[in-house]
Amino acid sequence: MRDYFSIFFAFLGSFLLLYIFIPIVLTISLQILDLNSLTNALRDELVLSSLINSIATSTATMLISIFFGIPLGYLLAKSDFYGKSFVQAIVDLPIVIPHSVVGIMLLLTFSDAILDNYAGIISAMLFVSASFTINSARDGFIGVEEKLEFVARTLGANRLKVFFTISLPLAMHSIITGAIMTWARAMSEVGSILIVAYYPKTAQVLVMDYFNNYGLSSAKPIAVILILICLFIFFILRRVARVKG
Amino acid sequence: MLRVENLFKKWRDFRLESLSFEVEKGEHFMILGPSGSGKTLLLETIAGIHKPESGRILLEGKDITSLPPEKREIAYIPQNYGLFPHLNAFENIIYGLKLRKIPKEEIRRRVDQIAEILEIEHILSRNVKNLSGGEQQRIAIARALVLKPKLILLDEPFSNIDANLKGKLMKEMKKWRKEIRFTAIHVTHSFEEALYLGDRVGIMIGGRIEQTGKISDVFSRPKNDLVAKFLGHENILEGEANGNILEVEGLRIEIPKSAKGRIRVVIPPESILISKEKIVSSARNNFKASVQSFEDLGAIVKLKLSLGGINLSAYLTRASFLDMRLSEGEEVYLSFKTTSVHVFE
């Protein structure tokens, strides 16, 4: 007997799958047919410097989110305190705020200090992407068995030593996954950066610039380069996740 | 060497209630109790992981109640052994030594010494996730012992061991315990472990240590009906005593010592004689009862008897059971000696 149920669900489910997949494949394919414009883009100094800007600011964002996100994730995992669910809600909030609104809020808060400079790019990125590091650090620490930390203490480790020799190594896999997500999210941020720091130019803003000024075919090569960088990172992420998973 | 005084603690679903006991140096002290009685909470409170709400813990005369776990010199081995999964067996064992910045040669020497006794030399480089339950247990014990702690806390150390291996491992624990003298508190719900490994025992029920003493004493003379019931004693009766007579549901039982008021006694099932005819003997306690049910235990048969409002268990050998041709509902006579009645204090 044929499994009509599964066939029907597969038919419906394939819509979204193709909807995501086709544009990516199509864009890359079109570019492969037009390698000239790709090499030209890679020789364009504005493209290169904007790519470097994007990668550097995303990396800085990731490092900041790790430095401040790990302690917060640890507390959310291991401590019970008054207002914990409120804190958790704040951590998740950036996901629901429109990114143009994020830019406006940041400008209202920090004004000239972040206007059109690297600090501005990073602060916009950090706002929209830090949740990933915090939440996966939290999940990582939740996964560390409490008894292991107890035992380490009876073996002579104080709380800080337990953290660095037991909890952190055991949560590391989850933290790295979250940090890469933060990096990727920072790399793909546009809305808030447009408002806060149009300059120095980042690749994701430059794609929009080229599209507005010169049209679709000029924006395409940069778009493809960004897709490739993000896909590369995405596969590394899946790798890391599988090693432990 | 360890003295626990009047400990109170509530944690999650568990509690300790005015809990007191003492452990002597070099002894293997068993804490025996049903699951849920708070045994693990007690160990973790002694280890310093939980702060008691009140009470004191003294180690070698020093009050350690408010010391953090890392300053107590008490090793704790949880039920699943708590090996660190990101470290191999050797790295697990030297974890505490490295923290203490012990020189490399000394670390090597101590590990070699312990590894030889515990026979774990061949697994030192292994990933702890691939070790058997028995091997994990030894690595955890080695990790604790290399630090020469004053006291070792073992939480159900044989619960993750295959039943057919348990006997062998218990035997070995007894052996190397003689080689490495250490003081241990060993928590278990297994009578077998307590009887085989324990020097003394504390019976823990409902967050309290109800009785402590030498294993044989506690098993043969339970202090109260809670302990007796837990240890599997049957025929526990409660009634009104007046002198040497105890009245239970209209039944008058002669007891070996004089008492007054409500008391509880136990009549060991093996001390009850059964007959189809009225028994003529020196025993002072003679009653008529009816057979409620019987249970075939192989060489012996366990009878449930009803005497008015109370139920008693008694044993018959298989031969005499067949001889008497008993059936359910039948009337029998039973008797037991006054001296076999055990009165709780």
Interface residues (C-beta under 8 A of the other chain):
Chain A: E145 K147 L148 F150 V151 A152 R153 T154 L155 G156 A157 N158 K161 T165 I166 P169 L170
Chain B: E44 A47 G48 I49 P68 P69 E70 R72 I74 A75 Y76 I77 P78 N80 G82 F84 P85 H86 Y95 G96 L99 R100 R143 A144 L147
